[in-house]
Amino acid sequence: MRRPAPISGNGRRLLAVLLCLIPAVAIYYGLPLLGFLYPHILYTAAGGALALWYVIYNRGFATRGKTAADLSPDLPLAEREAMIAEGKRRQARSAWALYILLPILFTLLIDTVILFLLPERSIFS
C-alpha cells in the first residue's frame, strides 16, 4: 500500500492560513454577541496596521527579486550582497505576520460577501 505524499511547503502554508481563519471568523462573529458592536472597525484597523508594519519592516520589498548586479554600482559588492541577504532575512522573520493578516483580510471579505448576498445573515442587521 502506497503512503500518501507529504504536504508540500505551499500546501502547509495554505493549511496554516485556513486553520488561522477559523478563530479569526469565530472572533469576528463572536464579538457582537459579547457586546462589542464594531468588529469590522477593529479588524480593519488591525489589518491595516499589520500590513503597514509588514511593508515598512521589509523596507518596501526594495531588494526582493534583485541580484547584486541590479543594485547601485556605487556600492561595494559586499555591501550589495549584504543588503540582499538582509532583505531575505527580514522577509523570513516577518512571515508570521501573514498568518494573521491573511485571515483578517479573508474575514472582512467573507463579511462583505455576506453583507451583499445574504443581508439577513449580516452582523449589521
N, C-alpha and C positions, 0 to 999 in steps of 0.2 A: 504494500500500500504506500502510495507516494504521500509525502508530507506536503502540506501547502507551502507555497513560497512565503518567506517572511515579508512583512510590510516594508516597502521602500521608505527612504527618508522623507519624500514628499507625502507619502501616504500617512506616515506617522504625524507629520505636521498638520495635515488635514484632520486627522482623528483628534489631535490635541485641541485644535480650534473648535471642532464640533463639541468636544467634551467641555470646553470652557464656555461655549454658547449656552449650554443648559442652565448653569447657575445665573448667567447674565440675564437670560429671559425670565427666569424664575424671580430674580430680584426686581427686575423692571416691572413685572406684573404683580409682584407681591407688595411693593412699597405703597401703592394706593390702598390696598387692603389694610395696611398698618397705619394709615392716616397721612402719609406723605403724598400729596397730590400732584407733585411736579417731577416725576422721574425722568421725563423727556428732557427737561432743562438740565438736570443733574448729569444725565448720560451725554448730552450734547457738550456740556462744559468739560466733563471728564475726558471725552473722546477728543475734543479739540485741543485741550491742554496736553494730552498724551501724544497726539500727532505732532504738535508743535515741538514738544520736547524731543521726540524721536528724530525729527528733521534737523533740529539745532545740534543735538548730540552727535549726529552723523555728519555734521558740517555741510549740510545741504547735498550730500552724496557727491561732492566735488571730485573725489578720486575713484568713484565706482566705475568699473569697466575701463579704467585708464592703465596705461603702461608708463614706464619711466620716460619713454620717448615722447609721450603725449603731453607731459608737463613742461613747464618753462625750462628752456635750456640754460637760463641764467643760474639756476640752482645746481649745485653739485649732484652728481649721480647718486651718491649715498643718501643725500637728503631727500631726493625724489623717491627713491625706493623706500625710505623710512616713512614718508608721507603715505604711500600706497599701503604699506604694512599696517600703519596706524589706522587708516580708513577701514581696512578689513577687520582689524581687531575691534574697532568701535562698533561695526555692524554686527559682529558676532556677540559682543557683550550686550547689545541693546535688543537682541532678537526676542527676548522675553516680553517686551512691550507690545509686540504684535499679537501675542496670545491674549492680551487684554483688549487691545484696540480693535481688532477684527470682530470679536463677539459684541462689543459695544456698537460698532457700525452695523453689523447684521441685525442686532436687536432693534435699532432705530429703523432699519429698512423693513423688517418684519412688521413693526408697528405702523409704519407709513402705508404699507400694502393693506394691512387690516383696516386702517382708517378709511381708505378709499374703496376697497372692495367689500368689506364687511363692517359697515359703520356701527351696527348694533353690538359688535363684539369689541369695539374700541374702548380703551380706558377712559376716553373723554366723554362717553355717553352715560 
